[in-house]
Each structure stands twice: as structure tokens, then as C-alpha cells.
Amino acid sequence: MGEVDVHALRGVNLTLLDSEFLVLLGPSGSGKSTLLNILGGLDVPTAGRVLYRGHDLTAAEDRELTDYRRRHVGFVFQFYNLIPSLTARENVALVTDIAEHPLAPTEALDLVNLTDRLDHFPSQLSGGEQQRVAIARAIAKRPDVLLCDEPTGALDISTGIVVLEAIERINRELGTATAVITHNAAVSAIADTVITLSDGRIGSVRENDHKLRAHTLEW
């Protein structure tokens, strides 16, 4: 920022495994979103390395990073970013048109329990339904990695749990490596691994011996 260096992350070292459900937990400003953007190839760190199945993303050209995002990564953000003039089915089809081995839009929407909303426009959907369309869009290209940035941040508890159930199902049934960042500690109960971040550093790493299912969560 001008003449001021902002160290968003410091000495972070982690591994995301196939089929793993990882929660990155921490307050605003702890570096969660920066870390997720680096894992997704949206940002490149000023130091260190990011390896995807042995391929060094930090040495990749812009075209290679675009290809990585297109082929291997699905993104879900706090805000849904749906195109208002397209139906749920059409919003998902935007991704399937460019993917190599996509799910059919109807299949992707079925995974998030929106079969009865295929031809509804975003304005006809609740916030939770719009977020689930965004999840269906993200997973329709069969990504190896699903990265979710505060996917329940704009939702009430009951709607947020429905969204987490959708993410949980995709991780379980498709085997998609999933990383969810949140400031809500309750969400960490459904993860395989929980990493806490503070001031750009990893504070702790723990594994859940007794994972909860999303529908049992309370906050």
C-alpha cells in the first residue's frame, strides 16, 4: 500500500488432501481470503511456493494460472455473482459450456437440492437458494478443489446450514477437496481439519476425531 508493506501472510505451511474438508478459521483481517486466493491461483505470493500436484503455481504464467482455475478449481464467494437475466439452469450452464467433462446443469442443481428451481431467475430465489446455485455452478465442471469464502456470511443460521449441507454433500459424494473459510467457529465442527489463522500466521492445526453433520450445527 504505497510505501507501506502489508504482510497478509507470514510463514504459512499447509497441505490440502484429496477429498479432505478443511476449515480455515479466523477473524477479519487474519489472512483467510488472501490464503484462499493464493490457493485458487487468483493471487501469487511475493515469497514461498504453492504446489498443485507437484506443479509450481508460483512459477506459472498468467495463461497457466487461468488454465489451472478453469480446469481444477471451483470458487464460492459470500456474494452469489449470478447473472440476473439467466435462470438457475442457465447460470450453471455458463460453466458447463467451457468445462471438459462437466456435470449436466440439472445434475449439479440436484446435488444442491434445487431440482424444483431450475427455471427460476435469481430474483425469484431466496438468498440461500442463490448461494446453492452458485455452489452448483462451481462444482458443475467437476473441480478437484472447491474453495469457499464465507459462503454463509450473508445468511441466517437456518439458511446457512442448508448451504453447508450442500457443500458437505459435494465433498462426500464427489470427493472434492474442499476448503471453507469462515469467522464462525461453529462451522469448524463439520471439518476433517481445522486451521486457525491470526495476523497472517497459522495459530493451530487440529483434526476432528468426531465430525458433526451440518444439520446438527448451532450458533
Secondary structure, DSSP 8 states (H G I E B T S, - for coil): -TT----S--S------TT-EEEEE--TTSSHHHHHHHHTTSS--SSS--EETTEEGGG--HHHHHHHHHHHEEEE-SS----TTS-HHHHHHHHHTT-SS---HHHHHHHTT-GGGTT--GGGS-HHHHHHHHHHHHHTT--SEEEEESTTTTS-HHHHHHHHHHHHHHHHHH--EEEEEES-GGGGGG-SEEEEEETTEEEEEEE-SS---GGG---
